[in-house]
């Protein structure tokens, strides 16, 4: 063994740009804090009580340069059983762990519980520091190493390196250090794509500064001047000062120990368990749905509706667990469950959690939250179970914070969320993703035809839009058949469809584009050609069109058409409605109907005259058509209403953008 310490290891005086976080964990008095001090030169015990008692009560933080290029933040979590709750908070957002086991004691109760907690909190990378080797023989070190490897076999640390080391003699330190560098670099991950969230570890006030809150953000970044909200509570303020690992900085983010100075919080400082985040992005809730994984040593099994303590981030709250798939949860088993807490907790889907028994206190299990429910009542069990199973299956096999994981989360929200159409900003707020992350996910989904742009920055899932279109077509056909009408008021068609306006409009546009409906004048008509009409109706429609074509611009009053055609008034009224909805006829005034071709001819004359002369005189227009004032003015007023023309005394001029409003 060697006693040589790696050169340049202690560089805490340099302002660190920490890009990785690691933690030490293990049984009380196994040498975690001493190991951190050897790595960093920093004593993480900071409370008088901690120093006097020789054990870590609260989280300790220290920066450390690793491999000469990477600055890692080290979290020294407490090992005493009474402080396991603090350990749960400490491993949130950690990239790599050092499990510390003393060679003279071996695996102890808190060793086992810490490994269980770290596994439940989603940790995947780590190593073992076998400390205090100066107190035992080399044969004991070899025996302990084999014992530890057997203990770790069923855990996430299976096959992890076991490095014997002494903080007293520095024996084995170089090998330990090299292993740490390699492992930490391999375990790096980027959590900056999320919205900034920092569970508050502790808060205090400084004269002249106001409130200061400390903690390790689990996602995102923050800069000076940013507005933050304290959840639960809703208090808002602006970031006036920031420190990273005790040194002033302009910004900070996930995986860094931060102290945030927010003067507005002076009268009501944040409390441990609250979360700081951008306003409007996070809601506190009483219900949390997840797959609950039980620890291997759970005895007796967890019963349905049993009292537990719920831990997520730095929050700790009493509640009850409601099992959704069976009445008991045994050791090593898992099932979907709902945790209902007594007081609101700020958490989001994707966050890791732990539940512990109240008496006797022990870790029951944990996992990742699938859904955070702000409703007052628990959802119906069958519906909730179906939804959670579908959600879980959709995300199976992908990392939550990977590009694919973010894409699937966006897709799932678009397809199954309560709101069928969402803006990019809404998606970001609901999924706690940055604008760039949402843009990337939406771009991928749009390229695959999975997401549809509804205009105005609003998006919908293609399957949802297709299903809506089918229901819209069916509803329109039912309304038309039930009332024997050839057209249906748009308001009546829309009734019963609780969908966003943008999605409804998209459905109408798609049905109309496909030829399934004609929409005009506040009415929808199932698109049907002459060939679909009964023979008598088809003949009447053809005669009506021929009549209006012959009469050109001075046509018969709609209520008198039946007399000229020798048909019942109700039949002629229905066919007039049908032809108008199709666009073959146009009602330019309540009592004036023209064929579409005649109206376009009149419109062309108006446009060409104004383009040539600058304006159109109404008397000249009347003379051109050879009709009475009633018919000439009906056409001109119709073009005014469409904003093709503007009346100036007895003349007409073209309005800007008139080309888009032509008949």
C-alpha positions as CSV (number, residue, x, y, z in Angstrom):
1,X,0.0,0.0,0.0
2,X,1.1,3.6,-0.6
3,X,0.8,6.7,1.5
4,X,1.3,9.1,-1.4
5,X,-1.6,11.6,-1.7
6,X,-2.5,12.5,-5.3
7,X,-1.1,15.9,-6.2
8,X,-3.4,18.9,-6.6
9,X,-6.2,17.1,-4.8
10,X,-7.1,20.0,-2.4
11,X,-8.1,23.0,-4.4
12,X,-11.2,24.2,-2.5
13,X,-9.8,27.8,-2.7
14,X,-10.6,27.9,-6.5
15,X,-14.1,28.9,-7.4
16,X,-15.7,25.5,-8.4
17,X,-18.0,25.0,-11.4
18,X,-19.4,21.8,-10.0
19,X,-20.7,19.5,-12.6
20,X,-21.1,16.3,-10.6
21,X,-22.3,15.3,-7.2
22,X,-21.3,12.3,-5.1
23,X,-22.2,11.3,-1.6
24,X,-20.8,9.2,1.1
25,X,-23.1,6.8,2.9
26,X,-22.8,4.1,5.6
27,X,-23.2,3.2,9.2
28,X,-22.4,5.6,12.0
29,X,-18.8,6.1,12.9
30,X,-17.4,4.2,9.9
31,X,-15.3,7.1,8.8
32,X,-17.4,9.0,6.2
33,X,-16.6,12.5,7.4
34,X,-12.9,11.7,7.8
35,X,-12.8,10.4,4.3
36,X,-14.4,13.6,2.9
37,X,-11.9,15.6,4.9
38,X,-9.0,13.7,3.4
39,X,-10.4,14.2,-0.1
40,X,-11.2,17.9,0.3
41,X,-9.4,19.3,3.4
42,X,-12.9,20.4,4.5
43,X,-14.6,19.2,7.7
44,X,-18.3,18.7,6.8
45,X,-19.4,18.6,10.5
46,X,-20.5,22.2,11.1
47,X,-22.8,22.1,14.0
48,X,-21.5,22.3,17.6
49,X,-23.5,19.2,18.5
50,X,-22.0,17.3,15.6
51,X,-18.5,18.1,16.6
52,X,-19.1,17.3,20.3
53,X,-20.8,14.0,19.6
54,X,-18.6,12.9,16.7
55,X,-21.4,12.1,14.3
56,X,-23.0,13.9,11.4
57,X,-26.6,15.0,12.1
58,X,-27.3,17.1,9.1
59,X,-26.0,17.1,5.6
60,X,-22.4,18.2,5.1
61,X,-21.2,19.7,1.9
62,X,-17.7,20.1,0.4
63,X,-16.2,20.7,-3.1
64,X,-13.4,18.6,-4.5
65,X,-11.4,18.7,-7.7
66,X,-11.3,15.3,-9.2
67,X,-8.8,14.1,-11.8
68,X,-7.4,17.7,-12.1
69,X,-10.3,18.8,-14.3
70,X,-13.7,17.9,-12.7
71,X,-15.0,19.6,-9.6
72,X,-17.4,17.3,-7.7
73,X,-19.6,18.3,-4.8
74,X,-19.5,15.8,-2.0
75,X,-22.5,15.3,0.3
76,X,-21.7,13.6,3.6
77,X,-24.9,12.1,4.8
78,X,-25.6,11.1,8.4
79,X,-25.3,7.5,9.4
80,X,-27.2,7.3,12.7
81,X,-30.6,5.6,12.5
82,X,-32.4,8.6,13.9
83,X,-31.1,10.7,11.0
84,X,-32.1,8.4,8.1
85,X,-34.7,11.0,7.1
86,X,-31.8,13.5,6.4
87,X,-30.0,10.9,4.4
88,X,-33.1,10.5,2.2
89,X,-32.8,14.2,1.4
90,X,-29.1,14.0,0.8
91,X,-29.2,11.5,-2.0
92,X,-31.7,13.4,-4.1
93,X,-29.9,14.5,-7.3
94,X,-26.7,12.5,-6.6
95,X,-24.7,11.1,-9.5
96,X,-22.3,8.7,-7.7
97,X,-22.0,7.2,-4.2
98,X,-19.2,6.1,-2.0
99,X,-20.5,3.4,0.4
100,X,-18.2,3.6,3.5
101,X,-17.8,0.4,5.5
102,X,-15.3,0.1,8.4
103,X,-13.0,-2.9,8.2
104,X,-13.3,-3.6,11.9
105,X,-17.2,-3.7,11.9
106,X,-18.2,-4.8,8.4
107,X,-21.8,-4.5,7.1
108,X,-24.0,-3.0,9.8
109,X,-27.8,-2.2,10.0
110,X,-27.5,1.4,8.6
111,X,-25.2,0.1,5.9
112,X,-28.0,-2.1,4.7
113,X,-30.6,0.6,5.0
114,X,-28.5,3.2,3.2
115,X,-28.0,0.9,0.3
116,X,-31.7,0.2,0.2
117,X,-32.5,3.9,0.2
118,X,-30.0,4.7,-2.5
119,X,-31.3,2.0,-4.7
120,X,-34.9,3.2,-4.2
121,X,-33.8,6.7,-5.0
122,X,-32.6,5.6,-8.4
123,X,-28.8,5.6,-7.9
124,X,-26.9,3.4,-10.4
125,X,-23.2,4.3,-9.9
126,X,-20.9,3.8,-7.0
127,X,-18.0,2.2,-5.2
128,X,-17.1,1.0,-1.7
129,X,-14.4,2.5,0.6
130,X,-13.3,-0.1,3.1
131,X,-12.0,2.2,5.8
132,X,-10.0,1.8,9.0
133,X,-7.8,-0.9,7.5
134,X,-5.1,0.3,9.9
135,X,-7.1,-1.4,12.7
136,X,-7.1,-4.9,11.2
137,X,-4.8,-7.4,9.5
138,X,-4.5,-7.9,5.8
139,X,-6.3,-11.2,6.2
140,X,-9.2,-9.4,7.8
141,X,-9.3,-6.9,4.9
142,X,-9.5,-9.7,2.4
143,X,-12.3,-11.4,4.3
144,X,-14.3,-8.2,4.7
145,X,-13.9,-7.6,0.9
146,X,-15.5,-10.9,0.1
147,X,-18.2,-10.4,2.6
148,X,-19.0,-7.0,1.1
149,X,-19.1,-8.3,-2.4
150,X,-21.6,-11.0,-1.4
151,X,-23.7,-8.4,0.4
152,X,-23.8,-6.1,-2.7
153,X,-24.6,-8.9,-5.2
154,X,-28.4,-8.3,-5.3
155,X,-28.1,-4.4,-5.2
156,X,-27.3,-1.7,-7.7
157,X,-23.6,-1.9,-6.5
158,X,-23.2,-5.4,-7.8
159,X,-19.6,-5.7,-9.0
160,X,-18.7,-2.3,-7.7
161,X,-15.0,-1.8,-6.8
162,X,-14.1,-2.3,-3.1
163,X,-11.1,-0.1,-2.2
164,X,-9.3,-0.6,1.1
165,X,-8.1,2.7,2.6
166,X,-7.0,4.3,5.8
167,X,-7.5,8.0,6.4
168,X,-5.0,7.8,9.3
169,X,-2.0,6.4,7.3
170,X,-3.3,7.2,3.8
171,X,-2.6,3.5,2.8
172,X,-4.6,2.6,-0.3
173,X,-5.6,6.2,-0.9
174,X,-4.1,6.5,-4.4
175,X,-5.9,3.4,-5.6
176,X,-9.2,4.6,-4.0
177,X,-8.7,8.0,-5.7
178,X,-8.0,6.6,-9.2
179,X,-11.1,4.4,-8.9
180,X,-13.2,7.3,-7.8
181,X,-12.1,9.5,-10.7
182,X,-12.9,6.8,-13.3
183,X,-16.3,6.0,-11.7
184,X,-17.4,9.6,-11.3
185,X,-16.6,10.5,-14.9
186,X,-18.5,7.5,-16.1
187,X,-21.6,8.4,-14.1
188,X,-22.0,12.0,-15.3
189,X,-25.4,13.1,-16.4
190,X,-27.0,16.4,-17.5
191,X,-30.0,17.6,-15.5
192,X,-30.0,21.2,-16.8
193,X,-32.8,20.4,-19.3
194,X,-35.3,20.6,-16.4
195,X,-36.8,23.6,-14.8
196,X,-34.9,24.9,-11.7
197,X,-36.1,23.2,-8.5
198,X,-34.3,23.3,-5.2
199,X,-35.7,21.5,-2.1
200,X,-34.9,23.7,0.9
201,X,-32.4,22.0,3.2
202,X,-32.3,24.8,5.7
203,X,-33.0,28.6,5.9
204,X,-31.7,31.4,8.0
205,X,-31.5,35.2,8.1
206,X,-28.5,37.5,7.9
207,X,-28.6,41.1,9.0
208,X,-28.7,43.4,6.0
209,X,-29.4,40.5,3.6
210,X,-32.7,39.0,4.7
211,X,-33.6,35.4,4.1
212,X,-31.1,32.8,2.8
213,X,-32.1,29.3,1.8
214,X,-29.7,26.4,1.1
215,X,-30.0,23.1,-0.7
216,X,-29.0,21.1,-3.7
217,X,-31.1,21.7,-6.8
218,X,-32.5,18.6,-8.4
219,X,-32.8,20.1,-11.9
220,X,-32.2,23.2,-13.9
221,X,-30.2,26.4,-13.4
222,X,-30.8,29.8,-11.9
223,X,-29.2,33.3,-12.3
224,X,-29.1,36.4,-10.2
225,X,-32.3,38.4,-10.6
226,X,-34.5,35.4,-11.3
227,X,-38.0,35.3,-9.8
228,X,-38.7,32.3,-7.6
229,X,-41.7,30.9,-5.8
230,X,-41.7,29.0,-2.5
231,X,-44.0,25.9,-2.7
232,X,-46.1,25.2,-0.8
233,X,-47.0,28.7,0.3
234,X,-46.8,30.7,-2.9
235,X,-44.5,33.4,-1.5
236,X,-42.5,35.0,-4.4
237,X,-39.3,36.9,-4.5
238,X,-36.2,37.7,-6.6
239,X,-32.7,36.2,-6.2
240,X,-30.4,39.0,-5.0
241,X,-27.4,37.0,-4.0
242,X,-26.1,33.5,-4.7
243,X,-23.2,31.3,-3.4
244,X,-21.9,28.0,-4.7
245,X,-20.2,26.0,-2.0
246,X,-19.8,29.1,0.1
247,X,-18.4,31.4,-2.7
248,X,-20.2,34.2,-4.5
249,X,-21.3,33.3,-8.0
250,X,-23.6,34.6,-10.8
251,X,-25.5,31.4,-11.3
252,X,-25.9,27.8,-10.1
253,X,-27.8,24.7,-10.8
254,X,-28.5,21.0,-10.4
255,X,-25.9,19.1,-8.4
256,X,-24.4,22.1,-6.7
257,X,-24.7,23.2,-3.1
258,X,-26.3,26.6,-3.3
259,X,-27.2,29.4,-0.9
260,X,-29.9,31.7,-2.3
261,X,-30.5,35.2,-0.8
262,X,-34.1,36.3,-1.4
263,X,-34.9,39.5,0.6
264,X,-38.6,39.2,0.1
265,X,-38.7,36.1,2.2
266,X,-37.3,37.9,5.2
267,X,-40.6,38.0,7.2
268,X,-41.6,34.4,6.2
269,X,-38.4,32.5,5.5
270,X,-38.6,29.1,3.7
271,X,-38.7,26.0,5.8
272,X,-37.1,22.6,5.2
273,X,-39.4,20.6,2.9
274,X,-40.5,23.5,0.8
275,X,-39.2,23.9,-2.8
276,X,-37.9,26.9,-4.7
277,X,-38.8,27.1,-8.4
278,X,-39.9,29.5,-11.1
279,X,-43.5,30.8,-10.4
280,X,-46.4,28.8,-11.7
281,X,-44.4,25.6,-12.4
282,X,-45.0,23.5,-9.3
283,X,-48.1,22.8,-7.2
284,X,-48.2,21.2,-3.8
285,X,-50.4,18.1,-3.5
286,X,-51.8,15.6,-1.0
287,X,-51.9,12.6,-3.4
288,X,-49.0,10.8,-5.1
289,X,-49.3,7.8,-7.4
290,X,-46.4,5.5,-8.0
291,X,-45.0,2.0,-8.2
292,X,-43.9,1.2,-4.7
293,X,-40.9,-1.2,-4.5
294,X,-40.6,-2.9,-1.1
295,X,-37.2,-3.5,0.5
296,X,-36.0,-7.1,0.7
297,X,-36.1,-7.1,4.5
298,X,-39.7,-5.8,4.9
299,X,-41.3,-7.7,7.8
300,X,-44.3,-7.8,8.3
301,X,-45.7,-7.0,4.9
302,X,-47.1,-3.5,4.3
303,X,-50.9,-3.5,4.7
304,X,-53.3,-1.4,2.7
305,X,-54.1,2.0,4.2
306,X,-51.1,1.6,6.7
307,X,-49.7,4.7,8.3
308,X,-46.3,5.8,6.9
309,X,-43.9,8.7,6.7
310,X,-43.5,9.9,3.2
311,X,-40.1,11.4,2.1
312,X,-39.3,13.2,-1.1
313,X,-36.6,15.8,-1.6
314,X,-36.3,17.4,1.9
315,X,-40.0,17.0,2.7
316,X,-41.1,14.6,5.4
317,X,-44.8,14.1,5.9
318,X,-47.1,11.7,7.7
319,X,-49.6,9.8,5.4
320,X,-51.2,6.5,4.4
321,X,-50.4,4.1,1.6
322,X,-53.3,2.7,-0.5
323,X,-52.3,-0.4,-2.4
324,X,-54.0,-0.6,-5.8
325,X,-53.2,-4.2,-6.9
326,X,-53.5,-6.3,-3.8
327,X,-54.1,-5.8,-0.1
328,X,-50.6,-6.4,1.1
329,X,-47.0,-5.7,-0.1
330,X,-44.4,-8.2,0.9
331,X,-40.6,-8.1,1.0
332,X,-39.0,-7.5,-2.4
333,X,-42.4,-7.1,-4.1
334,X,-43.8,-4.1,-5.9
335,X,-47.2,-2.7,-6.9
336,X,-48.9,0.5,-7.9
337,X,-50.0,2.5,-5.0
338,X,-51.3,5.9,-3.8
339,X,-49.7,7.8,-0.9
340,X,-52.1,10.4,0.7
341,X,-50.3,12.8,3.1
342,X,-51.7,15.0,5.8
343,X,-50.2,18.3,4.6
344,X,-49.4,19.4,1.1
345,X,-46.0,18.5,-0.3
346,X,-44.3,20.0,-3.3
347,X,-43.2,17.3,-5.7
348,X,-43.4,16.4,-9.4
349,X,-43.8,13.3,-11.5
350,X,-40.4,11.7,-11.9
351,X,-39.2,12.6,-8.4
352,X,-37.9,9.8,-6.2
353,X,-39.5,9.0,-2.8
354,X,-39.2,6.8,0.2
355,X,-41.9,5.6,2.6
356,X,-41.0,4.5,6.2
357,X,-43.0,2.7,8.8
358,X,-44.0,4.9,11.7
359,X,-43.6,2.3,14.4
360,X,-41.1,0.7,14.6
361,X,-39.4,3.1,12.3
362,X,-37.9,1.4,9.2
363,X,-37.8,1.9,5.5
364,X,-40.6,0.1,3.7
365,X,-39.9,1.0,0.1
366,X,-39.9,3.7,-2.5
367,X,-39.6,4.5,-6.2
368,X,-40.4,7.1,-8.7
369,X,-43.6,9.2,-8.7
370,X,-45.7,8.6,-11.8
371,X,-48.4,11.2,-11.1
372,X,-49.0,14.0,-8.7
373,X,-52.7,14.6,-8.0
374,X,-54.0,17.9,-6.8
375,X,-57.6,16.7,-6.7
376,X,-59.5,16.8,-3.4
377,X,-60.6,13.1,-3.7
378,X,-58.8,10.0,-4.6
379,X,-59.6,8.8,-8.2
380,X,-61.7,5.7,-8.8
381,X,-59.3,2.7,-8.3
382,X,-60.1,1.0,-11.6
383,X,-59.6,4.1,-13.7
384,X,-56.5,5.1,-11.8
385,X,-55.0,1.7,-12.1
386,X,-55.6,1.6,-15.9
387,X,-54.1,5.0,-16.3
388,X,-51.0,4.3,-14.2
389,X,-50.3,1.0,-16.0
390,X,-50.6,2.7,-19.4
391,X,-48.3,5.5,-18.3
392,X,-45.8,3.1,-16.8
393,X,-45.8,0.9,-19.9
394,X,-45.3,3.9,-22.2
395,X,-42.2,5.0,-20.3
396,X,-40.7,1.5,-19.8
397,X,-37.1,1.0,-20.8
398,X,-36.1,4.6,-21.1
399,X,-34.2,7.0,-18.8
400,X,-36.6,9.6,-17.4
401,X,-34.2,12.6,-18.2
402,X,-32.9,11.3,-21.5
403,X,-33.9,12.8,-24.9
404,X,-36.1,9.8,-25.5
405,X,-37.6,10.0,-22.0
406,X,-38.5,13.6,-22.5
407,X,-40.0,12.9,-25.9
408,X,-42.2,10.1,-24.5
409,X,-43.3,12.3,-21.6
410,X,-44.4,15.1,-24.0
411,X,-46.2,12.5,-26.2
412,X,-47.9,10.9,-23.3
413,X,-49.2,14.3,-22.0
414,X,-50.5,15.3,-25.4
415,X,-52.2,11.9,-25.9
416,X,-53.6,11.3,-22.4
417,X,-53.5,14.6,-20.5
418,X,-56.7,16.3,-19.3
419,X,-56.3,19.1,-21.9
420,X,-56.3,17.8,-25.5
421,X,-54.3,20.8,-26.9
422,X,-51.4,22.5,-25.2
423,X,-48.9,25.2,-26.0
424,X,-45.2,24.7,-25.8
425,X,-45.2,26.9,-22.7
426,X,-47.9,24.7,-21.1
427,X,-46.0,21.6,-21.9
428,X,-42.9,23.0,-20.2
429,X,-44.8,24.1,-17.1
430,X,-46.6,20.8,-16.7
431,X,-43.5,18.6,-17.3
432,X,-41.0,20.9,-15.7
433,X,-38.9,21.1,-18.9
434,X,-37.1,24.1,-20.4
435,X,-38.3,25.7,-23.7
436,X,-35.4,24.1,-25.6
437,X,-36.2,20.6,-24.3
438,X,-39.8,21.0,-25.3
439,X,-38.9,22.3,-28.7
440,X,-36.6,19.4,-29.3
441,X,-39.2,16.8,-28.2
442,X,-42.0,18.5,-30.2
443,X,-39.8,18.7,-33.3
444,X,-39.2,15.0,-33.2
445,X,-42.9,14.2,-32.7
446,X,-44.0,16.5,-35.5
447,X,-41.5,15.0,-37.9
448,X,-43.0,11.6,-37.1
449,X,-46.5,12.9,-37.6
450,X,-47.3,12.2,-34.0
451,X,-47.8,15.8,-32.9
452,X,-50.0,18.2,-34.9
453,X,-49.4,22.0,-35.0
454,X,-52.8,23.6,-34.5
455,X,-51.4,27.1,-35.1
456,X,-50.5,29.8,-32.6
457,X,-48.0,27.6,-30.9
458,X,-50.6,25.0,-29.8
459,X,-50.1,21.3,-30.3
460,X,-52.2,18.1,-30.2
461,X,-51.6,14.4,-30.5
462,X,-52.4,13.0,-34.0
463,X,-54.3,10.1,-32.5
464,X,-56.4,12.4,-30.4
465,X,-57.2,14.7,-33.3
466,X,-58.2,11.7,-35.5
467,X,-60.5,10.3,-32.8
468,X,-62.1,13.7,-32.4
469,X,-62.7,14.0,-36.1
470,X,-64.4,10.6,-36.2
471,X,-66.7,11.6,-33.4
472,X,-67.4,15.0,-35.1
473,X,-68.4,13.3,-38.3
474,X,-70.6,10.8,-36.5
475,X,-72.3,13.6,-34.5
476,X,-73.0,15.7,-37.6
477,X,-74.5,12.8,-39.4
478,X,-76.7,11.9,-36.5
479,X,-78.0,15.5,-36.1
480,X,-78.8,15.8,-39.8
481,X,-80.6,12.4,-39.9
482,X,-82.5,13.0,-36.7
483,X,-84.0,16.3,-37.8
484,X,-84.1,15.6,-41.6
485,X,-82.1,18.8,-42.0
486,X,-79.7,19.5,-44.8
487,X,-77.6,21.7,-42.5
488,X,-76.9,22.0,-38.8
489,X,-76.0,25.1,-36.8
490,X,-72.4,25.1,-35.7
491,X,-73.3,25.7,-32.1
492,X,-75.5,22.6,-32.0
493,X,-72.8,20.5,-33.6
494,X,-70.3,21.7,-31.1
495,X,-72.5,21.0,-28.1
496,X,-71.2,18.1,-26.0
497,X,-67.6,18.4,-27.2
498,X,-65.4,19.6,-24.3
499,X,-62.2,20.3,-26.4
500,X,-60.1,23.4,-26.9
501,X,-61.2,25.8,-29.6
502,X,-58.0,25.2,-31.6
503,X,-58.5,21.5,-31.8
504,X,-62.2,21.8,-32.7
505,X,-61.3,24.3,-35.5
506,X,-58.6,21.9,-36.8
507,X,-61.2,19.1,-36.9
508,X,-63.6,21.2,-38.8
509,X,-60.9,22.2,-41.3
510,X,-59.7,18.6,-41.8
511,X,-63.3,17.3,-42.4
512,X,-64.0,20.2,-44.8
513,X,-60.7,19.6,-46.6
514,X,-61.6,15.9,-47.1
515,X,-65.0,16.9,-48.5
516,X,-67.0,15.6,-45.6
517,X,-68.7,18.8,-44.7
518,X,-69.3,22.3,-46.0
519,X,-69.2,25.1,-43.4
520,X,-70.7,28.5,-44.2
521,X,-72.8,31.2,-42.5
522,X,-72.7,29.5,-39.1
523,X,-73.9,26.2,-40.4
524,X,-72.4,22.8,-41.2
525,X,-73.8,20.6,-43.9
526,X,-72.7,17.0,-44.4
527,X,-71.1,17.2,-47.9
528,X,-73.2,15.3,-50.3
529,X,-73.3,15.4,-54.1
530,X,-76.4,15.5,-56.2
531,X,-76.1,11.8,-56.7
532,X,-76.8,11.1,-53.0
533,X,-80.1,12.9,-53.1
534,X,-83.4,11.1,-53.7
535,X,-84.4,11.5,-57.4
536,X,-87.3,14.0,-56.6
537,X,-85.0,16.2,-54.6
538,X,-82.2,16.0,-57.1
539,X,-84.6,17.1,-59.9
540,X,-85.9,20.0,-57.8
541,X,-82.3,21.1,-57.0
542,X,-81.4,21.1,-60.6
543,X,-84.5,23.1,-61.6
544,X,-83.8,25.6,-58.8
545,X,-80.2,26.2,-60.0
546,X,-81.4,26.6,-63.5
547,X,-84.0,29.2,-62.4
548,X,-81.5,31.3,-60.6
549,X,-79.0,31.1,-63.4
550,X,-81.6,32.3,-65.9
551,X,-82.6,35.2,-63.7
552,X,-79.0,36.3,-63.3
553,X,-78.8,39.3,-60.9
554,X,-82.5,40.1,-60.5
555,X,-83.8,36.9,-58.9
556,X,-87.0,35.7,-57.4
557,X,-87.7,36.3,-53.7
558,X,-86.7,33.1,-51.8
559,X,-90.3,32.7,-50.4
560,X,-91.7,32.8,-53.9
561,X,-89.5,30.2,-55.6
562,X,-91.9,27.4,-54.8
563,X,-94.6,29.0,-56.9
564,X,-92.3,29.3,-60.0
565,X,-91.1,25.7,-59.6
566,X,-94.5,24.2,-58.7
567,X,-93.2,22.5,-55.6
568,X,-94.3,22.5,-51.9
569,X,-92.8,25.4,-49.9
570,X,-91.1,23.1,-47.3
571,X,-89.3,21.2,-50.1
572,X,-88.1,24.2,-51.9
573,X,-86.9,25.8,-48.6
574,X,-84.9,22.6,-47.8
575,X,-83.3,22.5,-51.2
576,X,-82.5,26.2,-51.1
577,X,-80.8,25.6,-47.7
578,X,-78.9,22.6,-49.1
579,X,-77.7,24.4,-52.2
580,X,-76.7,27.5,-50.1
581,X,-74.7,25.3,-47.7
582,X,-72.9,23.6,-50.6
583,X,-72.0,27.0,-52.0
584,X,-73.9,26.6,-55.3
585,X,-76.1,29.5,-54.2
586,X,-75.2,32.5,-52.1
587,X,-77.7,34.5,-50.0
588,X,-76.2,38.0,-50.4
589,X,-79.1,39.5,-48.5
590,X,-82.1,38.0,-46.6
591,X,-84.3,38.3,-49.7
592,X,-81.7,38.1,-52.5
593,X,-80.1,34.8,-53.7
594,X,-77.6,34.5,-56.5
595,X,-75.7,31.6,-58.0
596,X,-72.0,31.5,-57.0
597,X,-71.0,32.1,-60.6
598,X,-73.1,35.2,-61.0
599,X,-71.9,36.7,-57.7
600,X,-68.2,36.1,-58.7
601,X,-68.8,37.8,-62.1
602,X,-70.2,40.8,-60.3
603,X,-67.3,40.8,-57.8
604,X,-64.8,40.6,-60.7
605,X,-66.4,43.7,-62.3
606,X,-66.2,45.6,-59.0
607,X,-62.5,44.8,-58.4
608,X,-61.4,45.5,-62.0
609,X,-63.3,48.9,-62.0
610,X,-61.7,50.0,-58.7
611,X,-58.2,48.9,-59.8
612,X,-58.6,50.9,-63.1
613,X,-60.3,54.0,-61.7
614,X,-59.6,54.0,-58.0
615,X,-63.2,53.7,-57.0
616,X,-66.6,52.3,-58.1
617,X,-69.8,54.4,-58.3
618,X,-72.8,52.5,-57.2
619,X,-75.1,54.1,-59.9
620,X,-72.6,53.0,-62.6
621,X,-72.5,49.5,-61.1
622,X,-76.3,49.3,-61.2
623,X,-76.4,50.4,-64.8
624,X,-73.7,47.8,-65.7
625,X,-75.8,45.0,-64.2
626,X,-79.1,46.4,-65.6
627,X,-81.0,45.8,-62.3
628,X,-82.9,47.8,-59.8
629,X,-81.1,49.5,-56.9
630,X,-82.2,46.8,-54.4
631,X,-80.2,44.1,-56.2
632,X,-77.2,46.3,-57.0
633,X,-76.9,47.5,-53.4
634,X,-77.4,44.0,-52.0
635,X,-74.3,42.8,-53.9
636,X,-72.2,45.9,-52.9
637,X,-73.3,45.6,-49.2
638,X,-72.3,41.9,-49.2
639,X,-68.8,42.8,-50.5
640,X,-68.6,45.4,-47.8
641,X,-69.5,42.9,-45.1
642,X,-66.8,40.5,-46.4
643,X,-64.3,43.5,-46.1
644,X,-63.5,43.3,-49.8
645,X,-64.7,46.9,-50.3
646,X,-65.2,50.0,-48.2
647,X,-68.1,52.4,-48.8
648,X,-67.2,56.1,-49.1
649,X,-70.4,58.0,-49.7
650,X,-71.7,56.6,-53.0
651,X,-68.5,55.0,-54.0
652,X,-66.6,51.8,-53.2
653,X,-62.8,51.3,-52.6
654,X,-60.8,48.2,-52.0
655,X,-59.7,47.4,-48.5
656,X,-56.1,46.2,-47.7
657,X,-56.0,42.4,-47.9
658,X,-59.1,42.2,-50.1
659,X,-57.6,39.3,-52.1
660,X,-57.9,36.9,-49.1
661,X,-61.6,37.7,-48.7
662,X,-63.0,37.2,-52.2
663,X,-65.9,34.9,-52.8
